[in-house]
């Protein structure tokens, strides 16, 4: 899986997670706080990309799969979801 795939998969999953995550979702904010909503999507996408990269390389290092297999894609989606979901709890800041 190439670097562009990590950006696309991780970014889309991270943005979707930050959009639908209850309590921390930028869609719960008012129009006047659009800067906070942009930051939430940015950090959600960034954490999603990081989660996809870590899950993919971690799975390859322990020998679960090789590059390009379907399990790598599934682990990248799951890693992006998990890391972008726990991100607000790590930073403890409601964006």
Backbone as CSV, one residue per row, in Angstrom:
resi,resn,N_x,N_y,N_z,CA_x,CA_y,CA_z,C_x,C_y,C_z
1,UNK,0.859,-1.160,0.000,0.000,0.000,0.000,0.906,1.223,0.000
2,UNK,0.669,2.125,-0.905,1.519,3.285,-1.046,1.151,4.412,-0.097
3,UNK,2.000,5.430,-0.109,1.819,6.560,0.792,0.525,7.317,0.492
4,UNK,0.168,7.407,-0.781,-1.067,8.088,-1.154,-2.291,7.352,-0.611
5,UNK,-2.216,6.032,-0.565,-3.327,5.246,-0.013,-3.477,5.502,1.482
6,UNK,-2.354,5.649,2.193,-2.439,5.989,3.613,-3.092,7.347,3.807
7,UNK,-2.739,8.297,2.964,-3.325,9.631,3.066,-4.829,9.595,2.790
8,UNK,-5.228,8.881,1.766,-6.648,8.827,1.411,-7.473,8.053,2.433
9,UNK,-7.041,6.854,2.753,-7.801,6.011,3.683,-7.816,6.632,5.073
10,UNK,-6.658,6.994,5.575,-6.574,7.570,6.913,-7.280,8.908,7.025
11,UNK,-7.148,9.742,6.003,-7.797,11.044,6.028,-9.301,10.946,5.987
12,UNK,-9.815,10.066,5.136,-11.272,9.921,5.035,-11.860,9.297,6.296
13,UNK,-11.223,8.273,6.819,-11.731,7.632,8.036,-11.609,8.579,9.225
14,UNK,-10.513,9.311,9.315,-10.333,10.257,10.418,-11.331,11.393,10.378
15,UNK,-11.596,11.927,9.189,-12.582,13.005,9.065,-13.984,12.494,9.372
16,UNK,-14.306,11.295,8.911,-15.626,10.723,9.205,-15.776,10.444,10.689
17,UNK,-14.713,9.975,11.320,-14.770,9.716,12.750,-14.959,11.002,13.534
18,UNK,-14.251,12.050,13.148,-14.412,13.305,13.868,-15.770,13.937,13.590
19,UNK,-16.388,13.614,12.472,-17.711,14.155,12.158,-18.801,13.449,12.958
20,UNK,-18.687,12.152,13.109,-19.737,11.380,13.747,-19.478,11.065,15.216
21,UNK,-18.350,11.458,15.767,-18.038,11.137,17.150,-18.912,11.974,18.076
22,UNK,-19.707,11.354,18.939,-20.629,12.134,19.767,-19.895,12.960,20.826
23,UNK,-20.351,14.179,21.005,-19.773,15.055,22.004,-18.629,15.894,21.487
24,UNK,-17.804,15.336,20.638,-16.652,16.053,20.104,-16.856,16.473,18.660
25,UNK,-18.004,16.162,18.112,-18.249,16.384,16.695,-18.306,17.863,16.352
26,UNK,-17.652,18.276,15.273,-17.726,19.667,14.853,-19.100,20.058,14.341
27,UNK,-19.923,19.088,13.984,-21.250,19.436,13.505,-22.156,19.873,14.641
28,UNK,-21.744,19.670,15.898,-22.502,20.145,17.045,-22.212,21.603,17.346
29,UNK,-21.212,22.164,16.700,-20.805,23.540,16.964,-21.637,24.505,16.118
30,UNK,-21.655,25.748,16.537,-22.393,26.766,15.803,-21.581,27.264,14.622
31,UNK,-22.218,28.022,13.754,-21.544,28.557,12.571,-20.454,29.557,12.962
32,UNK,-20.611,30.232,14.098,-19.624,31.232,14.494,-18.290,30.606,14.873
33,UNK,-18.291,29.326,15.202,-17.058,28.653,15.603,-16.570,27.734,14.490
34,UNK,-16.480,28.252,13.281,-16.056,27.417,12.161,-14.577,27.070,12.229
35,UNK,-13.790,27.898,12.933,-12.365,27.592,13.089,-12.180,26.316,13.911
36,UNK,-12.986,26.143,14.956,-12.908,24.922,15.760,-13.313,23.699,14.979
37,UNK,-14.288,23.845,14.102,-14.713,22.707,13.280,-13.620,22.324,12.294
38,UNK,-12.961,23.315,11.716,-11.867,23.013,10.786,-10.720,22.327,11.504
39,UNK,-10.433,22.761,12.729,-9.373,22.125,13.500,-9.732,20.687,13.852
40,UNK,-11.000,20.447,14.166,-11.421,19.084,14.507,-11.251,18.154,13.313
41,UNK,-11.634,18.608,12.133,-11.453,17.773,10.942,-9.974,17.589,10.616
42,UNK,-9.184,18.631,10.788,-7.755,18.532,10.510,-7.091,17.516,11.434
43,UNK,-7.334,17.642,12.751,-6.694,16.721,13.691,-7.253,15.313,13.572
44,UNK,-8.539,15.196,13.253,-9.104,13.869,13.026,-8.476,13.195,11.824
45,UNK,-8.294,13.954,10.748,-7.654,13.393,9.550,-6.201,13.042,9.815
46,UNK,-5.511,13.903,10.536,-4.102,13.644,10.843,-3.936,12.399,11.711
47,UNK,-4.790,12.265,12.720,-4.732,11.059,13.551,-5.144,9.818,12.769
48,UNK,-6.070,9.960,11.842,-6.456,8.835,11.001,-5.316,8.369,10.104
49,UNK,-4.598,9.319,9.523,-3.443,8.973,8.687,-2.379,8.279,9.514
50,UNK,-2.109,8.811,10.693,-1.116,8.200,11.570,-1.540,6.802,12.004
51,UNK,-2.824,6.625,12.302,-3.327,5.305,12.684,-3.236,4.295,11.558
52,UNK,-3.516,4.735,10.342,-3.414,3.830,9.191,-1.970,3.398,8.957
53,UNK,-1.055,4.336,9.078,0.367,4.010,8.884,0.859,3.062,9.966
54,UNK,0.531,3.364,11.221,0.991,2.517,12.324,0.406,1.109,12.247
55,UNK,-0.866,0.989,11.910,-1.484,-0.334,11.817,-0.890,-1.144,10.669
56,UNK,-0.641,-0.491,9.554,-0.106,-1.206,8.402,1.327,-1.672,8.648
57,UNK,2.163,-0.754,9.104,3.555,-1.142,9.345,3.689,-2.091,10.529
58,UNK,2.846,-1.917,11.541,2.881,-2.826,12.685,2.492,-4.241,12.297
59,UNK,1.457,-4.370,11.482,1.041,-5.696,11.025,2.082,-6.363,10.143
60,UNK,2.775,-5.558,9.338,3.833,-6.121,8.508,5.035,-6.535,9.348
61,UNK,5.325,-5.768,10.400,6.482,-6.098,11.243,6.277,-7.391,12.020
62,UNK,5.052,-7.637,12.497,4.843,-8.863,13.265,4.467,-10.043,12.374
63,UNK,4.338,-9.809,11.073,4.157,-10.894,10.124,2.718,-11.315,9.876
64,UNK,1.743,-10.453,10.146,0.350,-10.810,9.879,0.028,-10.810,8.391
65,UNK,0.648,-9.910,7.650,0.370,-9.776,6.223,1.553,-9.116,5.548
66,UNK,1.516,-9.152,4.222,2.526,-8.442,3.444,1.859,-7.237,2.784
67,UNK,2.653,-6.433,2.149,2.134,-5.213,1.546,1.185,-5.532,0.398
68,UNK,0.018,-4.895,0.402,-0.936,-5.051,-0.668,-2.039,-6.059,-0.416
69,UNK,-1.975,-6.811,0.656,-3.023,-7.781,0.939,-4.254,-7.080,1.508
70,UNK,-5.387,-7.742,1.424,-6.639,-7.157,1.896,-6.627,-6.926,3.400
71,UNK,-5.950,-7.760,4.144,-5.872,-7.580,5.586,-5.124,-6.295,5.939
72,UNK,-4.196,-5.897,5.097,-3.499,-4.638,5.330,-4.458,-3.456,5.201
73,UNK,-5.326,-3.503,4.205,-6.309,-2.434,4.028,-7.268,-2.392,5.209
74,UNK,-7.724,-3.555,5.643,-8.649,-3.613,6.775,-7.990,-3.106,8.050
75,UNK,-6.740,-3.466,8.258,-6.046,-2.994,9.461,-5.789,-1.494,9.383
76,UNK,-5.566,-0.962,8.195,-5.370,0.479,8.051,-6.650,1.237,8.383
77,UNK,-7.788,0.725,7.935,-9.066,1.366,8.258,-9.339,1.264,9.760
78,UNK,-9.113,0.100,10.340,-9.345,-0.085,11.766,-8.386,0.760,12.603
79,UNK,-7.131,0.815,12.207,-6.159,1.635,12.933,-6.485,3.116,12.863
80,UNK,-6.928,3.569,11.687,-7.315,4.973,11.541,-8.526,5.284,12.405
81,UNK,-9.484,4.373,12.454,-10.675,4.589,13.262,-10.347,4.630,14.748
82,UNK,-9.542,3.691,15.197,-9.229,3.605,16.621,-8.439,4.824,17.077
83,UNK,-7.409,5.194,16.342,-6.576,6.313,16.779,-7.325,7.635,16.707
84,UNK,-8.142,7.840,15.692,-8.884,9.092,15.619,-10.055,9.111,16.595
85,UNK,-10.495,7.952,17.069,-11.557,7.906,18.074,-11.041,8.221,19.474
86,UNK,-9.846,7.737,19.786,-9.322,7.997,21.123,-8.542,9.297,21.199
87,UNK,-8.354,9.951,20.078,-7.631,11.216,20.059,-8.207,12.293,20.956
88,UNK,-9.523,12.537,20.922,-10.082,13.560,21.815,-9.897,13.237,23.295
89,UNK,-9.868,11.956,23.641,-9.659,11.597,25.050,-8.203,11.780,25.459
90,UNK,-7.289,11.604,24.507,-5.877,11.800,24.807,-5.590,13.269,25.051
91,UNK,-6.115,14.122,24.163,-5.833,15.540,24.271,-6.738,16.253,25.266
92,UNK,-7.853,15.616,25.636,-8.803,16.146,26.606,-9.211,17.584,26.321
93,UNK,-9.394,17.899,25.065,-9.823,19.224,24.686,-10.964,19.090,23.702
94,UNK,-12.079,19.687,24.043,-13.211,19.673,23.117,-12.979,20.759,22.095
95,UNK,-12.774,20.335,20.872,-12.493,21.295,19.814,-13.777,21.925,19.353
